[in-house]
Amino acid sequence: MINVRQSIRGSQKTAEINMAPLIDLVFLLLIFFLVTTSFVKETGIDVERPRASTATLKEAGNILVGISAEGRVFLDSKEVDVRSVRAHIERCLAENPEGAVVIVADKQSITDMVIRVMDQCRLAGARNVSIAASCSDAEG
């Protein structure tokens, strides 16, 4: 007599796990987290901001321009010439027309350089240009 149970067991294949859907899911999660992550922009240099008693907290600007104590200008972590600031700001504003420009200048930086950078930003079409400062303590 034919043993039905044994013939059924013998024809069964071992169970396999298909890894392709798991890999697809991992890549979809990776793309989701990359798209939803907000990246922090920095000027590319460490500056000591001047203190101001009237400084107000403002949402971070979309475009950060750094000025070192030696008068070097940084945009997107790269040193740029002050004459090319206008072109860089125009490019950034083309991507985001409502972008705000924040100038992060060292407290030892030359005022002339800060004014020149501010002028270049305004000539590029930036409507909202501000200078970063640290909030002053109540001690004065």
C-alpha positions in Angstrom: 0.0 0.0 0.0 1.1 3.6 -0.7 1.9 5.7 2.2 0.2 9.1 1.4 1.7 10.9 4.3 5.3 10.0 3.3 4.8 10.9 -0.3 3.4 14.3 0.7 6.3 15.0 3.1 8.8 13.9 0.5 7.6 16.3 -2.1 7.6 19.4 0.2 10.4 21.8 -0.3 12.2 23.5 2.5 10.8 26.9 3.4 12.9 29.8 2.1 12.8 33.4 3.0 12.8 35.8 0.1 15.1 38.8 1.0 14.1 41.0 -1.9 11.0 42.6 -0.3 12.9 43.1 2.9 15.7 45.0 1.1 13.1 47.0 -0.8 11.4 48.0 2.5 14.8 49.0 4.0 15.5 51.2 1.0 12.1 52.8 1.1 12.6 53.6 4.8 16.0 55.1 4.1 14.6 57.3 1.4 11.7 58.4 3.7 14.1 59.4 6.5 16.4 61.3 4.1 13.5 63.2 2.6 12.0 64.2 5.9 15.2 65.1 7.7 15.9 68.7 8.0 19.6 69.5 7.5 21.3 72.1 9.6 23.2 74.7 7.5 26.3 76.2 9.0 28.6 78.9 7.8 31.7 76.8 7.9 33.6 78.8 10.5 33.5 79.3 14.2 32.8 82.9 15.1 32.4 84.7 18.4 29.2 86.7 18.0 28.8 90.1 19.5 26.3 90.4 22.4 23.2 92.6 22.0 20.7 93.4 24.8 17.9 93.9 22.2 18.6 90.7 20.2 15.5 88.7 19.4 15.3 85.0 18.7 14.5 84.4 15.0 13.9 81.3 13.1 17.1 80.1 11.4 17.8 81.8 8.1 17.8 79.7 5.0 21.0 81.4 3.8 23.9 81.8 6.2 26.9 84.0 5.4 29.9 83.8 7.7 32.5 86.5 8.2 35.7 85.7 10.2 37.7 88.1 12.3 40.2 88.4 9.5 37.4 89.5 7.0 37.2 86.2 5.1 33.7 85.4 3.8 32.2 81.9 3.9 29.1 80.5 2.2 28.0 76.9 2.5 31.3 76.0 4.3 33.4 77.4 1.4 35.4 80.5 1.4 34.2 82.9 -1.3 35.3 86.3 -2.5 33.1 89.2 -1.4 32.5 90.1 -5.1 30.9 86.7 -5.7 28.5 86.9 -2.7 25.9 88.5 -4.9 25.9 85.6 -7.4 25.7 83.0 -4.7 22.8 84.7 -2.9 21.0 85.1 -6.3 21.4 81.4 -6.9 20.1 80.6 -3.4 17.2 82.9 -3.7 16.3 81.4 -7.1 15.9 78.1 -5.3 13.9 79.7 -2.4 12.5 83.2 -3.1 11.3 83.7 0.4 14.7 82.8 1.9 16.2 85.0 4.7 19.8 85.9 4.8 21.6 85.8 8.1 25.1 87.3 8.3 27.1 85.6 11.1 30.0 87.9 11.7 32.7 87.6 14.3 32.7 90.5 16.8 36.3 91.3 15.8 35.4 91.5 12.1 35.8 94.6 10.1 32.6 96.7 9.8 33.4 97.6 6.2 33.4 93.9 5.3 30.0 93.3 7.0 28.5 96.3 5.2 29.9 95.2 1.8 28.4 91.7 2.3 25.1 93.1 3.4 25.1 95.3 0.3 25.8 92.4 -1.9 22.9 90.4 -0.3 20.5 93.3 -0.9 21.7 93.8 -4.5 21.0 90.1 -5.0 17.4 90.7 -4.1 17.3 89.5 -0.5 14.5 91.3 1.3 15.2 89.9 4.8 18.9 90.4 5.7 19.9 90.3 9.4 23.0 90.0 11.5 23.4 87.3 14.1 24.1 88.2 17.7 24.2 86.5 21.0 21.6 87.5 23.6 23.1 89.6 26.4 22.8 88.4 30.0 20.9 90.5 32.5 24.2 91.4 34.2 25.2 93.8 31.4 
